[in-house]
Amino acid sequence: MLNLSPVNLLLTVLNLLVLLFLMKIFLYKPMLNVIEKRRQLIEQQFSKADTAQKEAEQLKTEYEGCLADAKKLQQEKILEAQAQARNEYDKILSEADAKAQKIVAEAKKAGQEEYEKTLRQAQAQIAGLAVAAAARIVTEAQGEASDKAAYDAFLKKVSTPEEGNKNGYHV
């Protein structure tokens, strides 16, 4: 059987208490310090992660704002370029219209001048023909037969290209 002596029991309890005290000093406190350091390290990492996440969200917001501003600026530039192109188109079109109107006016003026020149030439030729015919009629006023002969001679003279051109008559 087992012998239980009070001294043995006391020494065992004392031994256990010393062992417990030593374990508390050398094992428990360093282990608690390591656990505390780990807890602090984890908390720091979480706070850094939160800070990094907040900074990332802030940068994302700034980036989105810059992107929106860039899109707005791009739209403004496109509208400005379209307006400028439209103005340039209108300017070119009005210049072309003005040139076309000037050319038409010059053509009308040249045509009118040519018409008036031709009209004056025709009037001069008609007047010359009338004078020549009157002179022939006056000189040969001897009757109908002589009038007919003078008229035929006149037509023959006018219809010959060499003589008609010399006298300025054209048929």
Chimera marker file (.cmm) of the C-alpha trace (Angstrom):
<marker_set name="trace">
<marker id="1" x="0.000" y="0.000" z="0.000" r="1" g="1" b="0" radius="0.5"/>
<marker id="2" x="0.755" y="3.475" z="-0.209" r="1" g="1" b="0" radius="0.5"/>
<marker id="3" x="2.420" y="5.329" z="2.508" r="1" g="1" b="0" radius="0.5"/>
<marker id="4" x="1.419" y="8.820" z="2.968" r="1" g="1" b="0" radius="0.5"/>
<marker id="5" x="3.558" y="10.754" z="5.214" r="1" g="1" b="0" radius="0.5"/>
<marker id="6" x="2.801" y="14.315" z="6.035" r="1" g="1" b="0" radius="0.5"/>
<marker id="7" x="6.393" y="15.360" z="5.390" r="1" g="1" b="0" radius="0.5"/>
<marker id="8" x="6.359" y="13.739" z="2.012" r="1" g="1" b="0" radius="0.5"/>
<marker id="9" x="3.130" y="15.330" z="1.243" r="1" g="1" b="0" radius="0.5"/>
<marker id="10" x="4.350" y="18.703" z="2.353" r="1" g="1" b="0" radius="0.5"/>
<marker id="11" x="7.558" y="18.398" z="0.332" r="1" g="1" b="0" radius="0.5"/>
<marker id="12" x="5.624" y="17.385" z="-2.753" r="1" g="1" b="0" radius="0.5"/>
<marker id="13" x="3.286" y="20.338" z="-2.375" r="1" g="1" b="0" radius="0.5"/>
<marker id="14" x="6.256" y="22.608" z="-1.784" r="1" g="1" b="0" radius="0.5"/>
<marker id="15" x="7.984" y="21.167" z="-4.797" r="1" g="1" b="0" radius="0.5"/>
<marker id="16" x="4.912" y="21.767" z="-6.885" r="1" g="1" b="0" radius="0.5"/>
<marker id="17" x="4.628" y="25.342" z="-5.642" r="1" g="1" b="0" radius="0.5"/>
<marker id="18" x="8.292" y="26.062" z="-6.457" r="1" g="1" b="0" radius="0.5"/>
<marker id="19" x="7.880" y="24.456" z="-9.846" r="1" g="1" b="0" radius="0.5"/>
<marker id="20" x="4.779" y="26.482" z="-10.474" r="1" g="1" b="0" radius="0.5"/>
<marker id="21" x="6.539" y="29.674" z="-9.377" r="1" g="1" b="0" radius="0.5"/>
<marker id="22" x="9.512" y="28.961" z="-11.647" r="1" g="1" b="0" radius="0.5"/>
<marker id="23" x="7.232" y="28.100" z="-14.525" r="1" g="1" b="0" radius="0.5"/>
<marker id="24" x="5.389" y="31.345" z="-13.982" r="1" g="1" b="0" radius="0.5"/>
<marker id="25" x="8.616" y="33.374" z="-14.066" r="1" g="1" b="0" radius="0.5"/>
<marker id="26" x="10.426" y="31.548" z="-16.896" r="1" g="1" b="0" radius="0.5"/>
<marker id="27" x="7.660" y="30.167" z="-19.039" r="1" g="1" b="0" radius="0.5"/>
<marker id="28" x="4.338" y="31.871" z="-18.463" r="1" g="1" b="0" radius="0.5"/>
<marker id="29" x="5.525" y="35.537" z="-18.477" r="1" g="1" b="0" radius="0.5"/>
<marker id="30" x="7.715" y="35.177" z="-21.643" r="1" g="1" b="0" radius="0.5"/>
<marker id="31" x="4.897" y="33.309" z="-23.336" r="1" g="1" b="0" radius="0.5"/>
<marker id="32" x="2.458" y="36.100" z="-22.423" r="1" g="1" b="0" radius="0.5"/>
<marker id="33" x="4.974" y="38.670" z="-23.713" r="1" g="1" b="0" radius="0.5"/>
<marker id="34" x="5.285" y="36.806" z="-27.038" r="1" g="1" b="0" radius="0.5"/>
<marker id="35" x="1.505" y="36.547" z="-27.300" r="1" g="1" b="0" radius="0.5"/>
<marker id="36" x="1.156" y="40.276" z="-26.538" r="1" g="1" b="0" radius="0.5"/>
<marker id="37" x="3.785" y="41.177" z="-29.130" r="1" g="1" b="0" radius="0.5"/>
<marker id="38" x="1.988" y="39.013" z="-31.714" r="1" g="1" b="0" radius="0.5"/>
<marker id="39" x="-1.328" y="40.640" z="-30.859" r="1" g="1" b="0" radius="0.5"/>
<marker id="40" x="0.192" y="44.113" z="-31.277" r="1" g="1" b="0" radius="0.5"/>
<marker id="41" x="1.833" y="43.091" z="-34.552" r="1" g="1" b="0" radius="0.5"/>
<marker id="42" x="-1.483" y="41.767" z="-35.859" r="1" g="1" b="0" radius="0.5"/>
<marker id="43" x="-3.273" y="44.953" z="-34.782" r="1" g="1" b="0" radius="0.5"/>
<marker id="44" x="-0.619" y="47.055" z="-36.535" r="1" g="1" b="0" radius="0.5"/>
<marker id="45" x="-1.001" y="45.014" z="-39.695" r="1" g="1" b="0" radius="0.5"/>
<marker id="46" x="-4.774" y="45.408" z="-39.556" r="1" g="1" b="0" radius="0.5"/>
<marker id="47" x="-4.473" y="49.169" z="-39.042" r="1" g="1" b="0" radius="0.5"/>
<marker id="48" x="-1.942" y="49.410" z="-41.903" r="1" g="1" b="0" radius="0.5"/>
<marker id="49" x="-4.276" y="47.387" z="-44.094" r="1" g="1" b="0" radius="0.5"/>
<marker id="50" x="-7.189" y="49.662" z="-43.182" r="1" g="1" b="0" radius="0.5"/>
<marker id="51" x="-5.068" y="52.747" z="-43.890" r="1" g="1" b="0" radius="0.5"/>
<marker id="52" x="-3.893" y="51.285" z="-47.207" r="1" g="1" b="0" radius="0.5"/>
<marker id="53" x="-7.471" y="50.407" z="-48.133" r="1" g="1" b="0" radius="0.5"/>
<marker id="54" x="-8.668" y="53.934" z="-47.272" r="1" g="1" b="0" radius="0.5"/>
<marker id="55" x="-5.813" y="55.437" z="-49.315" r="1" g="1" b="0" radius="0.5"/>
<marker id="56" x="-6.628" y="53.106" z="-52.206" r="1" g="1" b="0" radius="0.5"/>
<marker id="57" x="-10.297" y="54.139" z="-52.074" r="1" g="1" b="0" radius="0.5"/>
<marker id="58" x="-9.269" y="57.805" z="-51.936" r="1" g="1" b="0" radius="0.5"/>
<marker id="59" x="-6.928" y="57.341" z="-54.925" r="1" g="1" b="0" radius="0.5"/>
<marker id="60" x="-9.665" y="55.473" z="-56.749" r="1" g="1" b="0" radius="0.5"/>
<marker id="61" x="-12.077" y="58.344" z="-56.104" r="1" g="1" b="0" radius="0.5"/>
<marker id="62" x="-9.476" y="60.878" z="-57.286" r="1" g="1" b="0" radius="0.5"/>
<marker id="63" x="-8.749" y="58.754" z="-60.354" r="1" g="1" b="0" radius="0.5"/>
<marker id="64" x="-12.435" y="58.494" z="-61.192" r="1" g="1" b="0" radius="0.5"/>
<marker id="65" x="-12.766" y="62.262" z="-60.770" r="1" g="1" b="0" radius="0.5"/>
<marker id="66" x="-9.769" y="62.854" z="-63.035" r="1" g="1" b="0" radius="0.5"/>
<marker id="67" x="-11.165" y="60.397" z="-65.548" r="1" g="1" b="0" radius="0.5"/>
<marker id="68" x="-14.528" y="62.164" z="-65.509" r="1" g="1" b="0" radius="0.5"/>
<marker id="69" x="-12.762" y="65.528" z="-65.960" r="1" g="1" b="0" radius="0.5"/>
<marker id="70" x="-10.737" y="64.095" z="-68.842" r="1" g="1" b="0" radius="0.5"/>
<marker id="71" x="-13.898" y="62.797" z="-70.510" r="1" g="1" b="0" radius="0.5"/>
<marker id="72" x="-15.586" y="66.155" z="-70.032" r="1" g="1" b="0" radius="0.5"/>
<marker id="73" x="-12.538" y="67.948" z="-71.472" r="1" g="1" b="0" radius="0.5"/>
<marker id="74" x="-12.481" y="65.505" z="-74.368" r="1" g="1" b="0" radius="0.5"/>
<marker id="75" x="-16.156" y="66.215" z="-75.109" r="1" g="1" b="0" radius="0.5"/>
<marker id="76" x="-15.523" y="69.959" z="-74.941" r="1" g="1" b="0" radius="0.5"/>
<marker id="77" x="-12.572" y="69.650" z="-77.323" r="1" g="1" b="0" radius="0.5"/>
<marker id="78" x="-14.636" y="67.561" z="-79.726" r="1" g="1" b="0" radius="0.5"/>
<marker id="79" x="-17.475" y="70.087" z="-79.663" r="1" g="1" b="0" radius="0.5"/>
<marker id="80" x="-15.004" y="72.936" z="-80.099" r="1" g="1" b="0" radius="0.5"/>
<marker id="81" x="-13.350" y="71.176" z="-83.048" r="1" g="1" b="0" radius="0.5"/>
<marker id="82" x="-16.751" y="70.502" z="-84.620" r="1" g="1" b="0" radius="0.5"/>
<marker id="83" x="-17.747" y="74.150" z="-84.224" r="1" g="1" b="0" radius="0.5"/>
<marker id="84" x="-14.442" y="75.286" z="-85.694" r="1" g="1" b="0" radius="0.5"/>
<marker id="85" x="-14.823" y="72.871" z="-88.611" r="1" g="1" b="0" radius="0.5"/>
<marker id="86" x="-18.390" y="74.083" z="-89.174" r="1" g="1" b="0" radius="0.5"/>
<marker id="87" x="-17.199" y="77.712" z="-89.175" r="1" g="1" b="0" radius="0.5"/>
<marker id="88" x="-14.391" y="76.857" z="-91.589" r="1" g="1" b="0" radius="0.5"/>
<marker id="89" x="-16.862" y="75.035" z="-93.829" r="1" g="1" b="0" radius="0.5"/>
<marker id="90" x="-19.224" y="78.019" z="-93.804" r="1" g="1" b="0" radius="0.5"/>
<marker id="91" x="-16.338" y="80.380" z="-94.531" r="1" g="1" b="0" radius="0.5"/>
<marker id="92" x="-15.108" y="78.294" z="-97.459" r="1" g="1" b="0" radius="0.5"/>
<marker id="93" x="-18.648" y="77.932" z="-98.750" r="1" g="1" b="0" radius="0.5"/>
<marker id="94" x="-19.325" y="81.684" z="-98.560" r="1" g="1" b="0" radius="0.5"/>
<marker id="95" x="-15.996" y="82.452" z="-100.255" r="1" g="1" b="0" radius="0.5"/>
<marker id="96" x="-16.809" y="79.986" z="-103.028" r="1" g="1" b="0" radius="0.5"/>
<marker id="97" x="-20.289" y="81.490" z="-103.379" r="1" g="1" b="0" radius="0.5"/>
<marker id="98" x="-18.833" y="84.989" z="-103.587" r="1" g="1" b="0" radius="0.5"/>
<marker id="99" x="-16.327" y="83.877" z="-106.226" r="1" g="1" b="0" radius="0.5"/>
<marker id="100" x="-19.065" y="82.141" z="-108.190" r="1" g="1" b="0" radius="0.5"/>
<marker id="101" x="-21.262" y="85.247" z="-108.062" r="1" g="1" b="0" radius="0.5"/>
<marker id="102" x="-18.312" y="87.384" z="-109.183" r="1" g="1" b="0" radius="0.5"/>
<marker id="103" x="-17.602" y="85.020" z="-112.081" r="1" g="1" b="0" radius="0.5"/>
<marker id="104" x="-21.268" y="85.011" z="-113.083" r="1" g="1" b="0" radius="0.5"/>
<marker id="105" x="-21.416" y="88.801" z="-112.902" r="1" g="1" b="0" radius="0.5"/>
<marker id="106" x="-18.246" y="89.106" z="-114.998" r="1" g="1" b="0" radius="0.5"/>
<marker id="107" x="-19.634" y="86.592" z="-117.508" r="1" g="1" b="0" radius="0.5"/>
<marker id="108" x="-22.911" y="88.509" z="-117.715" r="1" g="1" b="0" radius="0.5"/>
<marker id="109" x="-21.012" y="91.761" z="-118.190" r="1" g="1" b="0" radius="0.5"/>
<marker id="110" x="-18.780" y="90.222" z="-120.875" r="1" g="1" b="0" radius="0.5"/>
<marker id="111" x="-21.837" y="88.711" z="-122.566" r="1" g="1" b="0" radius="0.5"/>
<marker id="112" x="-23.656" y="92.044" z="-122.469" r="1" g="1" b="0" radius="0.5"/>
<marker id="113" x="-20.612" y="93.836" z="-123.889" r="1" g="1" b="0" radius="0.5"/>
<marker id="114" x="-20.277" y="91.210" z="-126.643" r="1" g="1" b="0" radius="0.5"/>
<marker id="115" x="-24.003" y="91.530" z="-127.382" r="1" g="1" b="0" radius="0.5"/>
<marker id="116" x="-23.764" y="95.318" z="-127.601" r="1" g="1" b="0" radius="0.5"/>
<marker id="117" x="-20.650" y="95.081" z="-129.783" r="1" g="1" b="0" radius="0.5"/>
<marker id="118" x="-22.357" y="92.607" z="-132.103" r="1" g="1" b="0" radius="0.5"/>
<marker id="119" x="-25.477" y="94.777" z="-132.150" r="1" g="1" b="0" radius="0.5"/>
<marker id="120" x="-23.426" y="97.863" z="-133.068" r="1" g="1" b="0" radius="0.5"/>
<marker id="121" x="-21.649" y="95.912" z="-135.835" r="1" g="1" b="0" radius="0.5"/>
<marker id="122" x="-24.965" y="94.616" z="-137.157" r="1" g="1" b="0" radius="0.5"/>
<marker id="123" x="-26.440" y="98.138" z="-137.078" r="1" g="1" b="0" radius="0.5"/>
<marker id="124" x="-23.384" y="99.471" z="-138.902" r="1" g="1" b="0" radius="0.5"/>
<marker id="125" x="-23.655" y="96.755" z="-141.540" r="1" g="1" b="0" radius="0.5"/>
<marker id="126" x="-27.379" y="97.337" z="-141.944" r="1" g="1" b="0" radius="0.5"/>
<marker id="127" x="-26.798" y="101.067" z="-142.253" r="1" g="1" b="0" radius="0.5"/>
<marker id="128" x="-24.067" y="100.435" z="-144.844" r="1" g="1" b="0" radius="0.5"/>
<marker id="129" x="-26.311" y="98.101" z="-146.780" r="1" g="1" b="0" radius="0.5"/>
<marker id="130" x="-29.170" y="100.568" z="-146.652" r="1" g="1" b="0" radius="0.5"/>
<marker id="131" x="-26.937" y="103.406" z="-147.864" r="1" g="1" b="0" radius="0.5"/>
<marker id="132" x="-25.499" y="101.256" z="-150.654" r="1" g="1" b="0" radius="0.5"/>
<marker id="133" x="-28.963" y="100.083" z="-151.674" r="1" g="1" b="0" radius="0.5"/>
<marker id="134" x="-30.298" y="103.640" z="-151.597" r="1" g="1" b="0" radius="0.5"/>
<marker id="135" x="-27.368" y="104.878" z="-153.653" r="1" g="1" b="0" radius="0.5"/>
<marker id="136" x="-27.915" y="102.190" z="-156.256" r="1" g="1" b="0" radius="0.5"/>
<marker id="137" x="-31.605" y="102.837" z="-156.368" r="1" g="1" b="0" radius="0.5"/>
<marker id="138" x="-31.084" y="106.557" z="-156.767" r="1" g="1" b="0" radius="0.5"/>
<marker id="139" x="-28.476" y="106.127" z="-159.494" r="1" g="1" b="0" radius="0.5"/>
<marker id="140" x="-30.432" y="103.539" z="-161.374" r="1" g="1" b="0" radius="0.5"/>
<marker id="141" x="-33.934" y="104.800" z="-160.860" r="1" g="1" b="0" radius="0.5"/>
<marker id="142" x="-35.106" y="104.021" z="-164.378" r="1" g="1" b="0" radius="0.5"/>
<marker id="143" x="-37.894" y="101.689" z="-163.754" r="1" g="1" b="0" radius="0.5"/>
<marker id="144" x="-38.822" y="98.408" z="-162.434" r="1" g="1" b="0" radius="0.5"/>
<marker id="145" x="-36.533" y="96.397" z="-164.687" r="1" g="1" b="0" radius="0.5"/>
<marker id="146" x="-33.557" y="98.504" z="-163.760" r="1" g="1" b="0" radius="0.5"/>
<marker id="147" x="-34.521" y="98.246" z="-160.058" r="1" g="1" b="0" radius="0.5"/>
<marker id="148" x="-34.651" y="94.524" z="-160.373" r="1" g="1" b="0" radius="0.5"/>
<marker id="149" x="-31.288" y="94.434" z="-162.098" r="1" g="1" b="0" radius="0.5"/>
<marker id="150" x="-29.777" y="96.726" z="-159.421" r="1" g="1" b="0" radius="0.5"/>
<marker id="151" x="-31.203" y="94.541" z="-156.689" r="1" g="1" b="0" radius="0.5"/>
<marker id="152" x="-29.827" y="91.395" z="-158.323" r="1" g="1" b="0" radius="0.5"/>
<marker id="153" x="-26.423" y="93.000" z="-158.778" r="1" g="1" b="0" radius="0.5"/>
<marker id="154" x="-26.425" y="94.088" z="-155.172" r="1" g="1" b="0" radius="0.5"/>
<marker id="155" x="-27.263" y="90.582" z="-153.982" r="1" g="1" b="0" radius="0.5"/>
<marker id="156" x="-24.585" y="89.127" z="-156.245" r="1" g="1" b="0" radius="0.5"/>
<marker id="157" x="-22.046" y="91.582" z="-154.924" r="1" g="1" b="0" radius="0.5"/>
<marker id="158" x="-22.976" y="90.901" z="-151.322" r="1" g="1" b="0" radius="0.5"/>
<marker id="159" x="-23.077" y="87.124" z="-151.753" r="1" g="1" b="0" radius="0.5"/>
<marker id="160" x="-19.561" y="86.914" z="-153.222" r="1" g="1" b="0" radius="0.5"/>
<marker id="161" x="-17.257" y="86.314" z="-150.274" r="1" g="1" b="0" radius="0.5"/>
<marker id="162" x="-14.330" y="88.397" z="-151.549" r="1" g="1" b="0" radius="0.5"/>
<marker id="163" x="-16.269" y="91.498" z="-152.483" r="1" g="1" b="0" radius="0.5"/>
<marker id="164" x="-18.649" y="91.286" z="-149.550" r="1" g="1" b="0" radius="0.5"/>
<marker id="165" x="-15.776" y="91.092" z="-147.110" r="1" g="1" b="0" radius="0.5"/>
<marker id="166" x="-13.983" y="94.030" z="-148.746" r="1" g="1" b="0" radius="0.5"/>
<marker id="167" x="-17.001" y="96.251" z="-148.447" r="1" g="1" b="0" radius="0.5"/>
<marker id="168" x="-17.802" y="95.007" z="-144.964" r="1" g="1" b="0" radius="0.5"/>
<marker id="169" x="-20.933" y="93.157" z="-145.996" r="1" g="1" b="0" radius="0.5"/>
<marker id="170" x="-21.671" y="89.687" z="-144.770" r="1" g="1" b="0" radius="0.5"/>
<marker id="171" x="-24.576" y="87.499" z="-145.624" r="1" g="1" b="0" radius="0.5"/>
<link id1="1" id2="2" r="1" g="1" b="0" radius="0.2"/>
<link id1="2" id2="3" r="1" g="1" b="0" radius="0.2"/>
<link id1="3" id2="4" r="1" g="1" b="0" radius="0.2"/>
<link id1="4" id2="5" r="1" g="1" b="0" radius="0.2"/>
<link id1="5" id2="6" r="1" g="1" b="0" radius="0.2"/>
<link id1="6" id2="7" r="1" g="1" b="0" radius="0.2"/>
<link id1="7" id2="8" r="1" g="1" b="0" radius="0.2"/>
<link id1="8" id2="9" r="1" g="1" b="0" radius="0.2"/>
<link id1="9" id2="10" r="1" g="1" b="0" radius="0.2"/>
<link id1="10" id2="11" r="1" g="1" b="0" radius="0.2"/>
<link id1="11" id2="12" r="1" g="1" b="0" radius="0.2"/>
<link id1="12" id2="13" r="1" g="1" b="0" radius="0.2"/>
<link id1="13" id2="14" r="1" g="1" b="0" radius="0.2"/>
<link id1="14" id2="15" r="1" g="1" b="0" radius="0.2"/>
<link id1="15" id2="16" r="1" g="1" b="0" radius="0.2"/>
<link id1="16" id2="17" r="1" g="1" b="0" radius="0.2"/>
<link id1="17" id2="18" r="1" g="1" b="0" radius="0.2"/>
<link id1="18" id2="19" r="1" g="1" b="0" radius="0.2"/>
<link id1="19" id2="20" r="1" g="1" b="0" radius="0.2"/>
<link id1="20" id2="21" r="1" g="1" b="0" radius="0.2"/>
<link id1="21" id2="22" r="1" g="1" b="0" radius="0.2"/>
<link id1="22" id2="23" r="1" g="1" b="0" radius="0.2"/>
<link id1="23" id2="24" r="1" g="1" b="0" radius="0.2"/>
<link id1="24" id2="25" r="1" g="1" b="0" radius="0.2"/>
<link id1="25" id2="26" r="1" g="1" b="0" radius="0.2"/>
<link id1="26" id2="27" r="1" g="1" b="0" radius="0.2"/>
<link id1="27" id2="28" r="1" g="1" b="0" radius="0.2"/>
<link id1="28" id2="29" r="1" g="1" b="0" radius="0.2"/>
<link id1="29" id2="30" r="1" g="1" b="0" radius="0.2"/>
<link id1="30" id2="31" r="1" g="1" b="0" radius="0.2"/>
<link id1="31" id2="32" r="1" g="1" b="0" radius="0.2"/>
<link id1="32" id2="33" r="1" g="1" b="0" radius="0.2"/>
<link id1="33" id2="34" r="1" g="1" b="0" radius="0.2"/>
<link id1="34" id2="35" r="1" g="1" b="0" radius="0.2"/>
<link id1="35" id2="36" r="1" g="1" b="0" radius="0.2"/>
<link id1="36" id2="37" r="1" g="1" b="0" radius="0.2"/>
<link id1="37" id2="38" r="1" g="1" b="0" radius="0.2"/>
<link id1="38" id2="39" r="1" g="1" b="0" radius="0.2"/>
<link id1="39" id2="40" r="1" g="1" b="0" radius="0.2"/>
<link id1="40" id2="41" r="1" g="1" b="0" radius="0.2"/>
<link id1="41" id2="42" r="1" g="1" b="0" radius="0.2"/>
<link id1="42" id2="43" r="1" g="1" b="0" radius="0.2"/>
<link id1="43" id2="44" r="1" g="1" b="0" radius="0.2"/>
<link id1="44" id2="45" r="1" g="1" b="0" radius="0.2"/>
<link id1="45" id2="46" r="1" g="1" b="0" radius="0.2"/>
<link id1="46" id2="47" r="1" g="1" b="0" radius="0.2"/>
<link id1="47" id2="48" r="1" g="1" b="0" radius="0.2"/>
<link id1="48" id2="49" r="1" g="1" b="0" radius="0.2"/>
<link id1="49" id2="50" r="1" g="1" b="0" radius="0.2"/>
<link id1="50" id2="51" r="1" g="1" b="0" radius="0.2"/>
<link id1="51" id2="52" r="1" g="1" b="0" radius="0.2"/>
<link id1="52" id2="53" r="1" g="1" b="0" radius="0.2"/>
<link id1="53" id2="54" r="1" g="1" b="0" radius="0.2"/>
<link id1="54" id2="55" r="1" g="1" b="0" radius="0.2"/>
<link id1="55" id2="56" r="1" g="1" b="0" radius="0.2"/>
<link id1="56" id2="57" r="1" g="1" b="0" radius="0.2"/>
<link id1="57" id2="58" r="1" g="1" b="0" radius="0.2"/>
<link id1="58" id2="59" r="1" g="1" b="0" radius="0.2"/>
<link id1="59" id2="60" r="1" g="1" b="0" radius="0.2"/>
<link id1="60" id2="61" r="1" g="1" b="0" radius="0.2"/>
<link id1="61" id2="62" r="1" g="1" b="0" radius="0.2"/>
<link id1="62" id2="63" r="1" g="1" b="0" radius="0.2"/>
<link id1="63" id2="64" r="1" g="1" b="0" radius="0.2"/>
<link id1="64" id2="65" r="1" g="1" b="0" radius="0.2"/>
<link id1="65" id2="66" r="1" g="1" b="0" radius="0.2"/>
<link id1="66" id2="67" r="1" g="1" b="0" radius="0.2"/>
<link id1="67" id2="68" r="1" g="1" b="0" radius="0.2"/>
<link id1="68" id2="69" r="1" g="1" b="0" radius="0.2"/>
<link id1="69" id2="70" r="1" g="1" b="0" radius="0.2"/>
<link id1="70" id2="71" r="1" g="1" b="0" radius="0.2"/>
<link id1="71" id2="72" r="1" g="1" b="0" radius="0.2"/>
<link id1="72" id2="73" r="1" g="1" b="0" radius="0.2"/>
<link id1="73" id2="74" r="1" g="1" b="0" radius="0.2"/>
<link id1="74" id2="75" r="1" g="1" b="0" radius="0.2"/>
<link id1="75" id2="76" r="1" g="1" b="0" radius="0.2"/>
<link id1="76" id2="77" r="1" g="1" b="0" radius="0.2"/>
<link id1="77" id2="78" r="1" g="1" b="0" radius="0.2"/>
<link id1="78" id2="79" r="1" g="1" b="0" radius="0.2"/>
<link id1="79" id2="80" r="1" g="1" b="0" radius="0.2"/>
<link id1="80" id2="81" r="1" g="1" b="0" radius="0.2"/>
<link id1="81" id2="82" r="1" g="1" b="0" radius="0.2"/>
<link id1="82" id2="83" r="1" g="1" b="0" radius="0.2"/>
<link id1="83" id2="84" r="1" g="1" b="0" radius="0.2"/>
<link id1="84" id2="85" r="1" g="1" b="0" radius="0.2"/>
<link id1="85" id2="86" r="1" g="1" b="0" radius="0.2"/>
<link id1="86" id2="87" r="1" g="1" b="0" radius="0.2"/>
<link id1="87" id2="88" r="1" g="1" b="0" radius="0.2"/>
<link id1="88" id2="89" r="1" g="1" b="0" radius="0.2"/>
<link id1="89" id2="90" r="1" g="1" b="0" radius="0.2"/>
<link id1="90" id2="91" r="1" g="1" b="0" radius="0.2"/>
<link id1="91" id2="92" r="1" g="1" b="0" radius="0.2"/>
<link id1="92" id2="93" r="1" g="1" b="0" radius="0.2"/>
<link id1="93" id2="94" r="1" g="1" b="0" radius="0.2"/>
<link id1="94" id2="95" r="1" g="1" b="0" radius="0.2"/>
<link id1="95" id2="96" r="1" g="1" b="0" radius="0.2"/>
<link id1="96" id2="97" r="1" g="1" b="0" radius="0.2"/>
<link id1="97" id2="98" r="1" g="1" b="0" radius="0.2"/>
<link id1="98" id2="99" r="1" g="1" b="0" radius="0.2"/>
<link id1="99" id2="100" r="1" g="1" b="0" radius="0.2"/>
<link id1="100" id2="101" r="1" g="1" b="0" radius="0.2"/>
<link id1="101" id2="102" r="1" g="1" b="0" radius="0.2"/>
<link id1="102" id2="103" r="1" g="1" b="0" radius="0.2"/>
<link id1="103" id2="104" r="1" g="1" b="0" radius="0.2"/>
<link id1="104" id2="105" r="1" g="1" b="0" radius="0.2"/>
<link id1="105" id2="106" r="1" g="1" b="0" radius="0.2"/>
<link id1="106" id2="107" r="1" g="1" b="0" radius="0.2"/>
<link id1="107" id2="108" r="1" g="1" b="0" radius="0.2"/>
<link id1="108" id2="109" r="1" g="1" b="0" radius="0.2"/>
<link id1="109" id2="110" r="1" g="1" b="0" radius="0.2"/>
<link id1="110" id2="111" r="1" g="1" b="0" radius="0.2"/>
<link id1="111" id2="112" r="1" g="1" b="0" radius="0.2"/>
<link id1="112" id2="113" r="1" g="1" b="0" radius="0.2"/>
<link id1="113" id2="114" r="1" g="1" b="0" radius="0.2"/>
<link id1="114" id2="115" r="1" g="1" b="0" radius="0.2"/>
<link id1="115" id2="116" r="1" g="1" b="0" radius="0.2"/>
<link id1="116" id2="117" r="1" g="1" b="0" radius="0.2"/>
<link id1="117" id2="118" r="1" g="1" b="0" radius="0.2"/>
<link id1="118" id2="119" r="1" g="1" b="0" radius="0.2"/>
<link id1="119" id2="120" r="1" g="1" b="0" radius="0.2"/>
<link id1="120" id2="121" r="1" g="1" b="0" radius="0.2"/>
<link id1="121" id2="122" r="1" g="1" b="0" radius="0.2"/>
<link id1="122" id2="123" r="1" g="1" b="0" radius="0.2"/>
<link id1="123" id2="124" r="1" g="1" b="0" radius="0.2"/>
<link id1="124" id2="125" r="1" g="1" b="0" radius="0.2"/>
<link id1="125" id2="126" r="1" g="1" b="0" radius="0.2"/>
<link id1="126" id2="127" r="1" g="1" b="0" radius="0.2"/>
<link id1="127" id2="128" r="1" g="1" b="0" radius="0.2"/>
<link id1="128" id2="129" r="1" g="1" b="0" radius="0.2"/>
<link id1="129" id2="130" r="1" g="1" b="0" radius="0.2"/>
<link id1="130" id2="131" r="1" g="1" b="0" radius="0.2"/>
<link id1="131" id2="132" r="1" g="1" b="0" radius="0.2"/>
<link id1="132" id2="133" r="1" g="1" b="0" radius="0.2"/>
<link id1="133" id2="134" r="1" g="1" b="0" radius="0.2"/>
<link id1="134" id2="135" r="1" g="1" b="0" radius="0.2"/>
<link id1="135" id2="136" r="1" g="1" b="0" radius="0.2"/>
<link id1="136" id2="137" r="1" g="1" b="0" radius="0.2"/>
<link id1="137" id2="138" r="1" g="1" b="0" radius="0.2"/>
<link id1="138" id2="139" r="1" g="1" b="0" radius="0.2"/>
<link id1="139" id2="140" r="1" g="1" b="0" radius="0.2"/>
<link id1="140" id2="141" r="1" g="1" b="0" radius="0.2"/>
<link id1="141" id2="142" r="1" g="1" b="0" radius="0.2"/>
<link id1="142" id2="143" r="1" g="1" b="0" radius="0.2"/>
<link id1="143" id2="144" r="1" g="1" b="0" radius="0.2"/>
<link id1="144" id2="145" r="1" g="1" b="0" radius="0.2"/>
<link id1="145" id2="146" r="1" g="1" b="0" radius="0.2"/>
<link id1="146" id2="147" r="1" g="1" b="0" radius="0.2"/>
<link id1="147" id2="148" r="1" g="1" b="0" radius="0.2"/>
<link id1="148" id2="149" r="1" g="1" b="0" radius="0.2"/>
<link id1="149" id2="150" r="1" g="1" b="0" radius="0.2"/>
<link id1="150" id2="151" r="1" g="1" b="0" radius="0.2"/>
<link id1="151" id2="152" r="1" g="1" b="0" radius="0.2"/>
<link id1="152" id2="153" r="1" g="1" b="0" radius="0.2"/>
<link id1="153" id2="154" r="1" g="1" b="0" radius="0.2"/>
<link id1="154" id2="155" r="1" g="1" b="0" radius="0.2"/>
<link id1="155" id2="156" r="1" g="1" b="0" radius="0.2"/>
<link id1="156" id2="157" r="1" g="1" b="0" radius="0.2"/>
<link id1="157" id2="158" r="1" g="1" b="0" radius="0.2"/>
<link id1="158" id2="159" r="1" g="1" b="0" radius="0.2"/>
<link id1="159" id2="160" r="1" g="1" b="0" radius="0.2"/>
<link id1="160" id2="161" r="1" g="1" b="0" radius="0.2"/>
<link id1="161" id2="162" r="1" g="1" b="0" radius="0.2"/>
<link id1="162" id2="163" r="1" g="1" b="0" radius="0.2"/>
<link id1="163" id2="164" r="1" g="1" b="0" radius="0.2"/>
<link id1="164" id2="165" r="1" g="1" b="0" radius="0.2"/>
<link id1="165" id2="166" r="1" g="1" b="0" radius="0.2"/>
<link id1="166" id2="167" r="1" g="1" b="0" radius="0.2"/>
<link id1="167" id2="168" r="1" g="1" b="0" radius="0.2"/>
<link id1="168" id2="169" r="1" g="1" b="0" radius="0.2"/>
<link id1="169" id2="170" r="1" g="1" b="0" radius="0.2"/>
<link id1="170" id2="171" r="1" g="1" b="0" radius="0.2"/>
</marker_set>
